[in-house]
Amino acid sequence: GSTYSSKVFRVTFLTLAVSVAVPLLGVTVLLDCPIDPQPISLKEPPLLTGVLEPNTKLRKAERLWENQLAGPESIVNIGDVLFTGTADGKIIKIEDGEIQTIARIGHGPCGECREDEPTCGRPLGMRVGPNNTLFVADAYYGLYEVHPDTGETKVLVSTKTLIEGQKLSFVNDLTVTRDGRKIYFTDSSSKWQRQDYLFLVMEGTDDGLLEYDTVTKEVKVLMVGLRFPNGVQLSPAEDFVLVQETTMARIRRYYVSGLMKGGADMFVENMPGLPDNIRLSSSGGYWVAMAAVRPNPGFSLLDFLSEKPWIKRMIFKLLSQETVTKFVPKYSLVVELSETGSYKRSFHDPNGVTVAYVSEAHEHDGHLYLGSFRSPYIGRLDLQHV
C-alpha cells in the first residue's frame, strides 16, 4: 500500500510542479525585462583576513540627528559647520547642532520616495570650493554651486546639455582642485537615473569621468567604459583622480598632470565590497565607503549573479528593485587605503546595527562622519578610540 501511495504522491507532486512551472515559465518568457545585463567577470573576492578581518568597530559610532535627516549621502564642513544633501532634495546646513535647509535644486512637493526624485532632485557628492562655496552634484539636475549662507544656487553643468552627444542621466560625485578651476565628476549612467541604481549595478553598462573647467565653462569626457563610475577624489598632489568603479569592485586612476597626463591605470583591484564614495584621510591616504560587501568566506549575491545574465533577467522580470534590495545583506564596511592603495585598516558593522548603508566617510577634526544614502542620521566615529 505504501509504494502505491508514494507513487500517487510522486505523480501528484510532479503534476502540480509542472502545472505551476509551465505557466511560470511562459510568463517569464513573455514578461518584459527592464534590463539588458552583460556578463561581468569578477575575481574571487579577497579573504577578509589581516587588516580586513571583520570587527565591530563601526558600532562605536554615534548616531547624530537621528530621524531628522533623510539619507545624508555626502558630508562636508566649513570650519565646524557641516553640510549635507538629503533624499528629499534638500541641501542642509548643521551649525551648533541646529539643522537648517539652505537650498533645494529641484522643486517640490517632495517626499522621500523614489518617484519624487526626478523633480525634487537628489544632491549626492558635495565639496567645498576655495571661496567656501559649495559644489554639489545633483543626480538629476547636474553640477551646481551653492552659497552656504544665502543658499543661492547657480547651475554649472545642466543635465539638459548633451555632452559629446550623450545625455547626463545620473551625476554622482565630484572633486575640485584647490584653486577651484577644475571640477572632475562622474556620470554614473547615460541610460539609468539614480532611482534605478540597482538596474545599473545589475546591468553592468558603462559610463564615464568628466572634467568641467570653471573658467572656460567647457566639459570634457576624460574616461569612458567605466561600469558604474561613482565616487571621485583628487590625490593630495592633484596629479591624478581616483574613480570608484562600483560594479567592478575596483578603483581606477586617471592622471590629470605630469608625465602620465591623460593616461589611466588600476589603483585597487578586486575590493572586498562595492565602493561608493572616496575621500582623503589625514594620513595622506583615502577613506572608502562600501555600498555592499562581498563576503569571503561566505556567499556574495553580486558575484554569484555576475556571469549569469539570464538569472538577472528572471529576477527583474518577477521582482521589484525594492524587493531585490532586501536580499542584499546589511553589512557596513569602511576601509582606509594608503597613498599607494594598500589596505591600512578597516571598520566593520557586520549587520549594519549602528550604521547602515554607509555611502561616505568624511574625516574632520579626529572624527569620521559617516554619510548614508538610506539611513535617517549621520554617524560619527571617534578615530582616537577605535
LOPA-210599 format. One record per residue (C-alpha): chain; z, y, x. Coordinates in pm, 1 decimal. Example, Ala and Ser with C-alpha at 12.3 -4.5 7.8 and 13.67 -1.06 7.14 Angstrom:
// residues 2
<site unit="A" w="780.0" v="-450.0" u="1230.0"/>
<site unit="A" w="714.0" v="-106.0" u="1367.0"/>
This chain:
// residues 386
<site unit="A" w="0.0" v="0.0" u="0.0"/>
<site unit="A" w="91.4" v="241.6" u="280.9"/>
<site unit="A" w="-250.4" v="207.2" u="452.4"/>
<site unit="A" w="-418.1" v="275.4" u="119.9"/>
<site unit="A" w="-209.8" v="587.3" u="57.3"/>
<site unit="A" w="-263.9" v="711.5" u="415.3"/>
<site unit="A" w="-640.7" v="663.0" u="361.8"/>
<site unit="A" w="-620.1" v="860.1" u="37.7"/>
<site unit="A" w="-419.7" v="1126.2" u="221.5"/>
<site unit="A" w="-675.8" v="1143.6" u="504.4"/>
<site unit="A" w="-968.5" v="1168.7" u="263.8"/>
<site unit="A" w="-791.0" v="1429.5" u="51.2"/>
<site unit="A" w="-691.2" v="1625.8" u="362.1"/>
<site unit="A" w="-1045.2" v="1616.7" u="504.8"/>
<site unit="A" w="-1197.7" v="1714.3" u="170.7"/>
<site unit="A" w="-955.5" v="2004.6" u="146.7"/>
<site unit="A" w="-1016.8" v="2107.9" u="508.1"/>
<site unit="A" w="-1394.1" v="2101.6" u="459.8"/>
<site unit="A" w="-1375.1" v="2285.7" u="126.9"/>
<site unit="A" w="-1174.9" v="2561.2" u="295.9"/>
<site unit="A" w="-1365.4" v="2566.4" u="625.2"/>
<site unit="A" w="-1720.4" v="2575.5" u="488.8"/>
<site unit="A" w="-1682.9" v="2889.6" u="275.1"/>
<site unit="A" w="-1474.4" v="3048.9" u="551.4"/>
<site unit="A" w="-1749.9" v="2975.7" u="799.7"/>
<site unit="A" w="-2006.6" v="3109.6" u="555.9"/>
<site unit="A" w="-1803.2" v="3423.1" u="504.7"/>
<site unit="A" w="-1756.1" v="3479.1" u="877.1"/>
<site unit="A" w="-2126.0" v="3436.1" u="942.1"/>
<site unit="A" w="-2215.5" v="3678.9" u="663.3"/>
<site unit="A" w="-1946.8" v="3936.0" u="732.9"/>
<site unit="A" w="-2038.4" v="4231.7" u="946.2"/>
<site unit="A" w="-1857.2" v="4267.4" u="1273.5"/>
<site unit="A" w="-1778.0" v="4626.6" u="1373.2"/>
<site unit="A" w="-1801.1" v="4548.1" u="1743.6"/>
<site unit="A" w="-2060.3" v="4401.3" u="1974.6"/>
<site unit="A" w="-1838.3" v="4259.2" u="2250.4"/>
<site unit="A" w="-1968.4" v="4187.2" u="2600.5"/>
<site unit="A" w="-1815.8" v="3912.4" u="2814.2"/>
<site unit="A" w="-1582.9" v="4061.4" u="3077.7"/>
<site unit="A" w="-1472.8" v="3867.8" u="3380.2"/>
<site unit="A" w="-1118.4" v="3935.4" u="3488.7"/>
<site unit="A" w="-944.4" v="3761.9" u="3775.9"/>
<site unit="A" w="-626.4" v="3569.0" u="3705.3"/>
<site unit="A" w="-352.0" v="3832.8" u="3666.0"/>
<site unit="A" w="-124.9" v="3886.5" u="3969.5"/>
<site unit="A" w="202.5" v="3695.7" u="3967.5"/>
<site unit="A" w="497.7" v="3903.8" u="3854.7"/>
<site unit="A" w="693.1" v="3846.7" u="4174.8"/>
<site unit="A" w="824.2" v="4061.4" u="4460.4"/>
<site unit="A" w="820.8" v="4429.6" u="4363.4"/>
<site unit="A" w="656.5" v="4332.2" u="4032.3"/>
<site unit="A" w="942.8" v="4092.8" u="3943.8"/>
<site unit="A" w="1045.3" v="4151.8" u="3578.5"/>
<site unit="A" w="1363.6" v="4355.4" u="3532.7"/>
<site unit="A" w="1522.8" v="4566.7" u="3259.6"/>
<site unit="A" w="1527.7" v="4899.1" u="3444.2"/>
<site unit="A" w="1335.4" v="5087.4" u="3175.2"/>
<site unit="A" w="1615.6" v="5003.9" u="2933.6"/>
<site unit="A" w="1829.8" v="5254.1" u="3121.5"/>
<site unit="A" w="1609.0" v="5531.2" u="2984.5"/>
<site unit="A" w="1749.9" v="5754.2" u="2715.1"/>
<site unit="A" w="1550.4" v="5844.3" u="2407.9"/>
<site unit="A" w="1514.6" v="6218.6" u="2364.1"/>
<site unit="A" w="1433.9" v="6399.8" u="2037.9"/>
<site unit="A" w="1412.7" v="6068.6" u="1855.1"/>
<site unit="A" w="1220.6" v="6084.6" u="1524.7"/>
<site unit="A" w="1129.6" v="6447.3" u="1592.4"/>
<site unit="A" w="807.2" v="6373.9" u="1782.0"/>
<site unit="A" w="516.4" v="6153.6" u="1680.2"/>
<site unit="A" w="357.0" v="5970.3" u="1972.8"/>
<site unit="A" w="407.4" v="6222.3" u="2256.9"/>
<site unit="A" w="127.0" v="6087.5" u="2479.2"/>
<site unit="A" w="134.7" v="6318.2" u="2782.4"/>
<site unit="A" w="410.3" v="6543.7" u="2916.5"/>
<site unit="A" w="401.6" v="6847.3" u="3145.4"/>
<site unit="A" w="660.0" v="7101.7" u="3247.6"/>
<site unit="A" w="657.1" v="7469.6" u="3338.3"/>
<site unit="A" w="995.7" v="7513.3" u="3504.0"/>
<site unit="A" w="1234.2" v="7329.6" u="3272.8"/>
<site unit="A" w="1023.1" v="7385.2" u="2962.7"/>
<site unit="A" w="841.6" v="7070.1" u="2851.8"/>
<site unit="A" w="511.5" v="7050.0" u="2664.3"/>
<site unit="A" w="350.9" v="6754.0" u="2490.0"/>
<site unit="A" w="86.6" v="6671.9" u="2229.3"/>
<site unit="A" w="159.6" v="6453.6" u="1926.9"/>
<site unit="A" w="-15.4" v="6213.0" u="1689.6"/>
<site unit="A" w="-20.7" v="6470.4" u="1410.8"/>
<site unit="A" w="-234.9" v="6702.4" u="1624.3"/>
<site unit="A" w="36.6" v="6942.0" u="1741.9"/>
<site unit="A" w="93.5" v="7091.7" u="2083.5"/>
<site unit="A" w="466.9" v="7117.4" u="2123.2"/>
<site unit="A" w="699.2" v="7318.9" u="2344.0"/>
<site unit="A" w="1054.6" v="7197.7" u="2412.0"/>
<site unit="A" w="1280.9" v="7467.6" u="2551.0"/>
<site unit="A" w="1661.2" v="7430.4" u="2580.8"/>
<site unit="A" w="1633.5" v="7121.3" u="2362.1"/>
<site unit="A" w="1458.1" v="7314.2" u="2084.6"/>
<site unit="A" w="1124.1" v="7184.0" u="1957.3"/>
<site unit="A" w="858.0" v="7435.3" u="1861.8"/>
<site unit="A" w="494.4" v="7382.0" u="1758.3"/>
<site unit="A" w="283.9" v="7630.2" u="1951.7"/>
<site unit="A" w="-69.9" v="7527.1" u="1862.4"/>
<site unit="A" w="-297.6" v="7287.9" u="1683.5"/>
<site unit="A" w="-656.1" v="7242.8" u="1792.3"/>
<site unit="A" w="-770.5" v="7076.4" u="1471.9"/>
<site unit="A" w="-678.0" v="7170.4" u="1116.0"/>
<site unit="A" w="-453.2" v="7014.9" u="852.5"/>
<site unit="A" w="-333.5" v="6872.7" u="627.3"/>
<site unit="A" w="-208.9" v="6628.7" u="889.1"/>
<site unit="A" w="-1.1" v="6316.6" u="873.7"/>
<site unit="A" w="42.7" v="6051.5" u="1136.7"/>
<site unit="A" w="-217.1" v="5811.9" u="1001.3"/>
<site unit="A" w="-536.1" v="5725.9" u="1188.6"/>
<site unit="A" w="-760.1" v="5864.1" u="914.6"/>
<site unit="A" w="-627.1" v="6217.6" u="970.8"/>
<site unit="A" w="-700.3" v="6221.5" u="1343.8"/>
<site unit="A" w="-1066.4" v="6335.3" u="1344.2"/>
<site unit="A" w="-983.1" v="6658.6" u="1155.8"/>
<site unit="A" w="-630.2" v="6719.4" u="1289.1"/>
<site unit="A" w="-722.8" v="6643.3" u="1646.5"/>
<site unit="A" w="-524.5" v="6429.8" u="1887.5"/>
<site unit="A" w="-406.3" v="6603.3" u="2207.0"/>
<site unit="A" w="-392.1" v="6341.9" u="2482.7"/>
<site unit="A" w="-393.0" v="6437.6" u="2853.3"/>
<site unit="A" w="-221.7" v="6764.2" u="2937.4"/>
<site unit="A" w="-192.9" v="6963.3" u="3262.5"/>
<site unit="A" w="-58.3" v="7294.8" u="3384.1"/>
<site unit="A" w="-313.7" v="7528.3" u="3544.4"/>
<site unit="A" w="-248.7" v="7775.4" u="3827.6"/>
<site unit="A" w="-159.2" v="8068.5" u="3599.1"/>
<site unit="A" w="76.1" v="7848.4" u="3397.5"/>
<site unit="A" w="-173.7" v="7797.3" u="3118.7"/>
<site unit="A" w="-201.9" v="7453.0" u="2964.2"/>
<site unit="A" w="-517.7" v="7248.6" u="2988.1"/>
<site unit="A" w="-542.1" v="6995.0" u="2706.5"/>
<site unit="A" w="-780.4" v="6705.2" u="2645.3"/>
<site unit="A" w="-812.7" v="6659.1" u="2270.4"/>
<site unit="A" w="-967.8" v="6321.5" u="2183.7"/>
<site unit="A" w="-1177.3" v="6467.4" u="1900.3"/>
<site unit="A" w="-1235.1" v="6830.7" u="1991.6"/>
<site unit="A" w="-1275.7" v="6837.9" u="2371.0"/>
<site unit="A" w="-1120.3" v="7032.5" u="2659.0"/>
<site unit="A" w="-905.8" v="7333.6" u="2573.4"/>
<site unit="A" w="-698.4" v="7597.0" u="2742.7"/>
<site unit="A" w="-378.3" v="7680.4" u="2555.3"/>
<site unit="A" w="-148.4" v="7974.2" u="2624.2"/>
<site unit="A" w="207.5" v="7832.7" u="2648.9"/>
<site unit="A" w="371.1" v="8138.4" u="2490.2"/>
<site unit="A" w="125.6" v="8267.1" u="2231.9"/>
<site unit="A" w="-33.0" v="7929.6" u="2152.7"/>
<site unit="A" w="-374.8" v="8094.8" u="2170.6"/>
<site unit="A" w="-642.8" v="7826.2" u="2220.7"/>
<site unit="A" w="-975.6" v="7858.0" u="2396.6"/>
<site unit="A" w="-1243.7" v="7588.1" u="2399.0"/>
<site unit="A" w="-1378.8" v="7496.3" u="2742.8"/>
<site unit="A" w="-1590.2" v="7189.3" u="2662.1"/>
<site unit="A" w="-1658.2" v="7106.8" u="2299.5"/>
<site unit="A" w="-1733.9" v="6752.8" u="2181.8"/>
<site unit="A" w="-2016.6" v="6911.8" u="1978.9"/>
<site unit="A" w="-2203.4" v="6980.2" u="2303.6"/>
<site unit="A" w="-2422.6" v="6699.3" u="2432.3"/>
<site unit="A" w="-2363.1" v="6623.1" u="2799.7"/>
<site unit="A" w="-2675.3" v="6482.1" u="2964.9"/>
<site unit="A" w="-2789.1" v="6370.7" u="2621.6"/>
<site unit="A" w="-2461.8" v="6190.9" u="2548.4"/>
<site unit="A" w="-2204.3" v="6274.1" u="2285.2"/>
<site unit="A" w="-1839.6" v="6300.1" u="2392.7"/>
<site unit="A" w="-1650.3" v="6088.0" u="2138.3"/>
<site unit="A" w="-1314.1" v="6022.3" u="2298.2"/>
<site unit="A" w="-1199.8" v="6285.3" u="2550.4"/>
<site unit="A" w="-890.9" v="6131.0" u="2704.1"/>
<site unit="A" w="-728.8" v="6269.2" u="3018.5"/>
<site unit="A" w="-780.0" v="6542.6" u="3276.1"/>
<site unit="A" w="-665.9" v="6654.1" u="3619.8"/>
<site unit="A" w="-701.8" v="7007.1" u="3759.3"/>
<site unit="A" w="-744.2" v="7140.5" u="4113.6"/>
<site unit="A" w="-462.5" v="7367.1" u="4235.8"/>
<site unit="A" w="-690.0" v="7672.4" u="4222.0"/>
<site unit="A" w="-787.3" v="7584.8" u="3864.1"/>
<site unit="A" w="-1157.3" v="7586.7" u="3949.9"/>
<site unit="A" w="-1242.8" v="7224.6" u="3873.2"/>
<site unit="A" w="-1125.6" v="7000.7" u="3592.4"/>
<site unit="A" w="-1200.7" v="6629.0" u="3616.4"/>
<site unit="A" w="-1182.2" v="6449.5" u="3283.8"/>
<site unit="A" w="-1262.9" v="6120.0" u="3117.2"/>
<site unit="A" w="-1462.1" v="6048.2" u="2805.5"/>
<site unit="A" w="-1345.3" v="5700.0" u="2715.1"/>
<site unit="A" w="-1639.9" v="5632.2" u="2489.6"/>
<site unit="A" w="-1958.3" v="5788.5" u="2361.2"/>
<site unit="A" w="-1950.3" v="5534.2" u="2077.5"/>
<site unit="A" w="-1591.3" v="5491.0" u="1956.9"/>
<site unit="A" w="-1336.2" v="5754.2" u="1862.9"/>
<site unit="A" w="-968.8" v="5731.7" u="1955.7"/>
<site unit="A" w="-871.1" v="5593.3" u="1616.3"/>
<site unit="A" w="-1080.3" v="5286.3" u="1705.9"/>
<site unit="A" w="-948.5" v="5242.5" u="2061.4"/>
<site unit="A" w="-888.6" v="4871.3" u="2000.9"/>
<site unit="A" w="-1259.4" v="4821.9" u="1927.3"/>
<site unit="A" w="-1328.4" v="4991.9" u="2258.7"/>
<site unit="A" w="-1087.7" v="4764.8" u="2450.1"/>
<site unit="A" w="-1234.5" v="4455.5" u="2289.1"/>
<site unit="A" w="-1597.3" v="4554.2" u="2311.9"/>
<site unit="A" w="-1585.7" v="4649.5" u="2677.7"/>
<site unit="A" w="-1853.5" v="4919.3" u="2650.3"/>
<site unit="A" w="-1872.2" v="5162.0" u="2939.2"/>
<site unit="A" w="-1845.7" v="5536.7" u="2989.9"/>
<site unit="A" w="-1764.9" v="5797.4" u="3248.0"/>
<site unit="A" w="-1583.0" v="6050.5" u="3459.6"/>
<site unit="A" w="-1691.0" v="6414.7" u="3426.1"/>
<site unit="A" w="-1632.0" v="6742.5" u="3603.5"/>
<site unit="A" w="-1603.9" v="7086.7" u="3446.0"/>
<site unit="A" w="-1636.7" v="7396.4" u="3661.3"/>
<site unit="A" w="-1430.0" v="7677.3" u="3506.4"/>
<site unit="A" w="-1638.7" v="7943.5" u="3687.2"/>
<site unit="A" w="-1997.3" v="7826.0" u="3626.9"/>
<site unit="A" w="-1896.5" v="7657.0" u="3295.5"/>
<site unit="A" w="-2108.0" v="7357.4" u="3397.5"/>
<site unit="A" w="-2026.5" v="6996.9" u="3309.2"/>
<site unit="A" w="-2143.0" v="6721.3" u="3543.2"/>
<site unit="A" w="-2124.4" v="6346.2" u="3499.0"/>
<site unit="A" w="-1976.6" v="6200.3" u="3818.5"/>
<site unit="A" w="-1941.8" v="5831.5" u="3732.3"/>
<site unit="A" w="-2084.5" v="5607.7" u="3463.3"/>
<site unit="A" w="-2038.6" v="5240.6" u="3386.0"/>
<site unit="A" w="-1657.7" v="5253.6" u="3363.7"/>
<site unit="A" w="-1504.9" v="5029.7" u="3098.3"/>
<site unit="A" w="-1259.5" v="5244.5" u="2902.9"/>
<site unit="A" w="-1204.7" v="5520.3" u="3161.5"/>
<site unit="A" w="-860.1" v="5654.1" u="3081.5"/>
<site unit="A" w="-601.6" v="5838.4" u="3295.8"/>
<site unit="A" w="-718.1" v="6053.2" u="3591.1"/>
<site unit="A" w="-534.3" v="6200.3" u="3889.7"/>
<site unit="A" w="-642.8" v="6408.6" u="4187.8"/>
<site unit="A" w="-497.4" v="6297.9" u="4520.6"/>
<site unit="A" w="-239.4" v="6532.4" u="4679.6"/>
<site unit="A" w="-506.3" v="6644.4" u="4932.3"/>
<site unit="A" w="-758.2" v="6688.3" u="4647.4"/>
<site unit="A" w="-1017.0" v="6480.0" u="4831.4"/>
<site unit="A" w="-1052.8" v="6213.4" u="4563.4"/>
<site unit="A" w="-987.7" v="6145.4" u="4195.5"/>
<site unit="A" w="-836.5" v="5821.2" u="4071.7"/>
<site unit="A" w="-964.6" v="5687.1" u="3738.6"/>
<site unit="A" w="-788.2" v="5415.9" u="3542.2"/>
<site unit="A" w="-1035.5" v="5163.2" u="3406.5"/>
<site unit="A" w="-819.9" v="5025.1" u="3126.4"/>
<site unit="A" w="-1023.2" v="4725.4" u="3005.9"/>
<site unit="A" w="-1076.6" v="4603.3" u="3363.4"/>
<site unit="A" w="-708.6" v="4645.7" u="3462.5"/>
<site unit="A" w="-802.2" v="4843.3" u="3772.7"/>
<site unit="A" w="-819.9" v="5188.8" u="3931.4"/>
<site unit="A" w="-1138.6" v="5332.5" u="4078.7"/>
<site unit="A" w="-1154.8" v="5614.5" u="4333.5"/>
<site unit="A" w="-1419.6" v="5885.8" u="4335.2"/>
<site unit="A" w="-1444.3" v="6118.6" u="4637.6"/>
<site unit="A" w="-1481.2" v="6487.3" u="4548.6"/>
<site unit="A" w="-1476.0" v="6632.7" u="4901.5"/>
<site unit="A" w="-1504.7" v="6536.7" u="5267.4"/>
<site unit="A" w="-1745.8" v="6295.3" u="5432.4"/>
<site unit="A" w="-1731.0" v="6047.2" u="5145.2"/>
<site unit="A" w="-1807.0" v="6312.0" u="4877.7"/>
<site unit="A" w="-1994.7" v="6160.4" u="4583.7"/>
<site unit="A" w="-1902.2" v="5806.7" u="4687.7"/>
<site unit="A" w="-1672.6" v="5570.6" u="4499.1"/>
<site unit="A" w="-1470.9" v="5259.2" u="4575.8"/>
<site unit="A" w="-1193.5" v="5041.1" u="4433.9"/>
<site unit="A" w="-838.5" v="5173.5" u="4471.3"/>
<site unit="A" w="-638.9" v="4894.9" u="4299.4"/>
<site unit="A" w="-787.4" v="4582.1" u="4150.0"/>
<site unit="A" w="-652.0" v="4324.7" u="3906.3"/>
<site unit="A" w="-335.5" v="4502.6" u="3791.6"/>
<site unit="A" w="-50.5" v="4333.7" u="3601.2"/>
<site unit="A" w="-132.6" v="4535.5" u="3290.9"/>
<site unit="A" w="-383.9" v="4769.7" u="3131.4"/>
<site unit="A" w="-337.7" v="5109.1" u="3297.6"/>
<site unit="A" w="-313.9" v="5415.5" u="3073.5"/>
<site unit="A" w="-218.4" v="5745.3" u="3242.9"/>
<site unit="A" w="-159.0" v="5807.5" u="3613.7"/>
<site unit="A" w="46.5" v="6091.0" u="3763.6"/>
<site unit="A" w="171.8" v="6193.2" u="4107.8"/>
<site unit="A" w="506.6" v="6066.3" u="4229.7"/>
<site unit="A" w="733.0" v="6273.4" u="4456.4"/>
<site unit="A" w="689.7" v="6015.4" u="4732.5"/>
<site unit="A" w="319.8" v="6101.4" u="4768.7"/>
<site unit="A" w="211.1" v="5803.7" u="4560.1"/>
<site unit="A" w="136.3" v="5756.9" u="4190.4"/>
<site unit="A" w="310.3" v="5654.2" u="3869.5"/>
<site unit="A" w="102.1" v="5427.2" u="3648.2"/>
<site unit="A" w="199.4" v="5350.8" u="3288.3"/>
<site unit="A" w="68.4" v="5025.9" u="3142.0"/>
<site unit="A" w="-54.9" v="5024.5" u="2781.0"/>
<site unit="A" w="-15.1" v="4645.3" u="2770.6"/>
<site unit="A" w="92.6" v="4379.2" u="3016.0"/>
<site unit="A" w="-94.4" v="4070.9" u="3145.3"/>
<site unit="A" w="193.6" v="3826.6" u="3192.5"/>
<site unit="A" w="163.2" v="3570.3" u="3472.2"/>
<site unit="A" w="322.2" v="3321.1" u="3433.8"/>
<site unit="A" w="260.5" v="3349.8" u="3060.2"/>
<site unit="A" w="-20.7" v="3398.4" u="2812.0"/>
<site unit="A" w="-237.7" v="3709.2" u="2821.7"/>
<site unit="A" w="-435.6" v="3755.5" u="2500.0"/>
<site unit="A" w="-672.8" v="4002.2" u="2665.3"/>
<site unit="A" w="-754.3" v="3764.7" u="2948.9"/>
<site unit="A" w="-797.3" v="3476.1" u="2706.7"/>
<site unit="A" w="-1045.5" v="3671.9" u="2495.9"/>
<site unit="A" w="-1227.8" v="3846.9" u="2781.9"/>
<site unit="A" w="-1503.2" v="3589.3" u="2827.4"/>
<site unit="A" w="-1514.5" v="3476.9" u="2462.4"/>
<site unit="A" w="-1705.7" v="3744.6" u="2267.6"/>
<site unit="A" w="-1756.2" v="3505.3" u="1975.0"/>
<site unit="A" w="-1378.6" v="3478.7" u="1917.5"/>
<site unit="A" w="-1350.5" v="3858.6" u="1932.8"/>
<site unit="A" w="-1626.5" v="3886.0" u="1670.6"/>
<site unit="A" w="-1447.7" v="3635.8" u="1448.0"/>
<site unit="A" w="-1114.1" v="3820.2" u="1481.2"/>
<site unit="A" w="-1258.9" v="4159.1" u="1392.9"/>
<site unit="A" w="-1461.5" v="4021.8" u="1104.2"/>
<site unit="A" w="-1139.5" v="3896.0" u="945.9"/>
<site unit="A" w="-860.9" v="4125.2" u="1064.4"/>
<site unit="A" w="-798.9" v="4499.1" u="1077.9"/>
<site unit="A" w="-715.6" v="4680.1" u="1401.7"/>
<site unit="A" w="-357.3" v="4727.6" u="1278.3"/>
<site unit="A" w="-316.4" v="4353.7" u="1228.5"/>
<site unit="A" w="-460.4" v="4270.1" u="1570.4"/>
<site unit="A" w="-227.0" v="4525.2" u="1735.7"/>
<site unit="A" w="68.8" v="4322.8" u="1604.7"/>
<site unit="A" w="-33.4" v="4031.8" u="1829.9"/>
<site unit="A" w="-4.0" v="4242.3" u="2144.1"/>
<site unit="A" w="343.4" v="4188.4" u="2293.7"/>
<site unit="A" w="564.1" v="4498.7" u="2312.9"/>
<site unit="A" w="620.2" v="4483.7" u="2686.4"/>
<site unit="A" w="675.7" v="4815.2" u="2866.2"/>
<site unit="A" w="583.7" v="4850.0" u="3231.1"/>
<site unit="A" w="561.8" v="5140.9" u="3473.9"/>
<site unit="A" w="464.2" v="5086.8" u="3837.9"/>
<site unit="A" w="482.2" v="5320.6" u="4135.0"/>
<site unit="A" w="194.4" v="5293.5" u="4380.2"/>
<site unit="A" w="197.3" v="5413.8" u="4739.2"/>
<site unit="A" w="-68.4" v="5662.7" u="4855.7"/>
<site unit="A" w="-282.8" v="5365.2" u="4959.8"/>
<site unit="A" w="-246.1" v="5180.1" u="4630.2"/>
<site unit="A" w="13.3" v="4914.6" u="4718.1"/>
<site unit="A" w="297.4" v="4847.0" u="4472.4"/>
<site unit="A" w="623.1" v="5018.7" u="4568.0"/>
<site unit="A" w="839.4" v="4937.9" u="4266.8"/>
<site unit="A" w="818.5" v="4851.0" u="3900.9"/>
<site unit="A" w="1029.0" v="4930.7" u="3597.1"/>
<site unit="A" w="1016.5" v="4690.6" u="3302.8"/>
<site unit="A" w="1141.3" v="4667.5" u="2945.2"/>
<site unit="A" w="1030.8" v="4314.1" u="2854.0"/>
<site unit="A" w="1041.0" v="4356.0" u="2476.1"/>
<site unit="A" w="993.6" v="4730.3" u="2455.3"/>
<site unit="A" w="1353.3" v="4752.2" u="2330.3"/>
<site unit="A" w="1438.0" v="5100.7" u="2455.8"/>
<site unit="A" w="1098.8" v="5244.0" u="2542.2"/>
<site unit="A" w="790.8" v="5104.1" u="2370.3"/>
<site unit="A" w="420.0" v="5169.3" u="2430.4"/>
<site unit="A" w="455.2" v="5381.6" u="2745.3"/>
<site unit="A" w="140.6" v="5591.6" u="2795.1"/>
<site unit="A" w="254.5" v="5813.5" u="3082.1"/>
<site unit="A" w="529.6" v="5854.8" u="3339.7"/>
<site unit="A" w="573.1" v="6219.4" u="3440.9"/>
<site unit="A" w="818.3" v="6290.3" u="3722.1"/>
<site unit="A" w="1020.6" v="6611.1" u="3708.4"/>
<site unit="A" w="1347.1" v="6701.9" u="3876.5"/>
<site unit="A" w="1462.9" v="6349.6" u="3963.9"/>
<site unit="A" w="1372.8" v="6208.5" u="3623.7"/>
<site unit="A" w="1080.8" v="6013.3" u="3489.3"/>
<site unit="A" w="973.3" v="6144.4" u="3147.7"/>
<site unit="A" w="803.5" v="5866.7" u="2954.0"/>
<site unit="A" w="533.9" v="5954.2" u="2704.1"/>
<site unit="A" w="426.8" v="5708.8" u="2437.0"/>
<site unit="A" w="118.8" v="5704.6" u="2216.8"/>
<site unit="A" w="314.1" v="5546.2" u="1930.3"/>
<site unit="A" w="689.0" v="5595.0" u="1963.3"/>
<site unit="A" w="874.5" v="5884.0" u="1795.1"/>
<site unit="A" w="1052.1" v="6009.0" u="2110.2"/>
<site unit="A" w="1023.5" v="6086.2" u="2480.5"/>
<site unit="A" w="1202.2" v="5850.9" u="2717.7"/>
<site unit="A" w="1386.5" v="5984.9" u="3022.2"/>
<site unit="A" w="1485.0" v="5771.0" u="3316.7"/>
<site unit="A" w="1717.6" v="5897.0" u="3589.1"/>
<site unit="A" w="1548.0" v="5790.1" u="3912.3"/>
<site unit="A" w="1872.5" v="5816.6" u="4111.5"/>
<site unit="A" w="2027.4" v="5541.0" u="3903.4"/>
<site unit="A" w="1763.4" v="5268.8" u="3876.4"/>
